[in-house]
Amino acid sequence: MSVHGLATNQDLDRSRLREVFGVFPSGVVAVAATVDGDQVGLAASSFTSVSLDPPLVSFSVATASRTWPTLRRADHLGVTILAEHHDEACRQLAGPVEHRFDGLPLTTSAEGAVTLDDGLARLDCTVHDEVEAGDHLIVLLRVHDVDHADTSRPLVFHRSGFGLARRTA
């Protein structure tokens, strides 16, 4: 059944939906902190600004994430907006836990927020709220401090790959 030529929910399959969602390019961030003496982090391509008053940003994480339950226990979280040269760093942050930070230039705040030194911008945040949304959690973060130094272009996730938003034939 279609409405105006679009498939209804009954006609959706996961692979087609993933393909359609991938049409929209998004920036990528690293979310990281020190928890129980260890650096813990992940890469997220669902980051967005939410509010200026209070200062809030958000990202989404899969409910099946094994990293988020640990990371959410941190006093403060560092969010780094990744630059176009961070494609390998992003893959590393999505890889094996024990090697996520190997060789990356990092700064850790007194509160435990971890950021990449060469990001476009760095934010110091705390968890404000979490909202269940299907197979993901929408995490709202309250921003406490920001640093913006790099003027490079952002790392973009588009059609399941990193780089500039690209056209397909």
Long-range contacts (C-beta under 8 A, 24 or more apart in sequence): 18-160, 22-158, 22-159, 22-160, 23-158, 23-159, 24-158, 25-156, 25-157, 25-158, 25-165, 26-156, 26-157, 26-158, 27-81, 27-82, 27-154, 27-155, 27-156, 27-157, 28-82, 28-86, 28-90, 28-154, 28-155, 28-156, 28-157, 28-162, 29-59, 29-79, 29-80, 29-81, 29-82, 30-78, 30-79, 30-80, 30-82, 30-89, 30-90, 30-93, 30-115, 30-116, 30-119, 31-59, 31-71, 31-77, 31-78, 31-79, 32-71, 32-77, 32-78, 32-80, 32-93, 32-101, 32-106, 32-113, 32-114, 32-115, 33-71, 33-74, 33-75, 33-76, 33-77, 33-78, 33-112, 33-113, 33-114, 34-74, 34-108, 34-112, 34-114, 35-70, 35-71, 35-73, 35-74, 35-112, 39-100, 39-101, 39-106, 39-108, 39-114, 40-67, 40-70, 40-71, 40-74, 40-97, 41-67, 41-71, 41-93, 41-100, 41-101, 41-114, 42-67, 42-68, 42-71, 42-93, 42-94, 43-82, 43-90, 43-93, 43-94, 45-157, 46-136, 47-79, 47-81, 50-140, 54-128, 54-142, 55-142, 55-143, 55-144, 56-128, 56-140, 56-141, 56-142, 56-143, 57-123, 57-125, 57-140, 57-141, 57-143, 58-138, 58-139, 58-140, 58-141, 59-138, 59-139, 59-141, 60-133, 60-136, 60-137, 60-138, 60-139, 61-136, 61-137, 61-139, 62-135, 62-136, 62-137, 63-132, 63-135, 63-136, 63-137, 64-135, 67-97, 68-137, 68-139, 72-127, 72-130, 72-139, 74-112, 74-113, 75-111, 75-112, 75-126, 76-109, 76-111, 76-112, 76-113, 76-124, 76-125, 76-126, 76-144, 77-113, 77-124, 77-125, 77-126, 77-127, 77-141, 78-107, 78-108, 78-109, 78-113, 78-114, 78-115, 78-122, 78-123, 78-124, 78-125, 79-115, 79-122, 79-123, 79-125, 79-141, 80-115, 80-116, 80-119, 80-120, 80-121, 80-122, 80-123, 81-119, 81-120, 81-121, 81-122, 81-123, 81-154, 82-116, 82-119, 82-120, 82-154, 82-155, 83-118, 83-119, 83-120, 83-150, 83-152, 83-153, 83-154, 83-155, 84-152, 84-153, 84-154, 84-155, 84-156, 84-163, 84-164, 85-118, 85-152, 85-155, 86-116, 86-118, 86-119, 86-155, 87-155, 87-162, 87-163, 89-116, 90-155, 90-162, 115-147, 118-150, 119-150, 120-148, 120-150, 120-151, 120-152, 120-154, 121-146, 121-147, 121-148, 121-149, 121-150, 122-146, 122-147, 122-148, 123-147
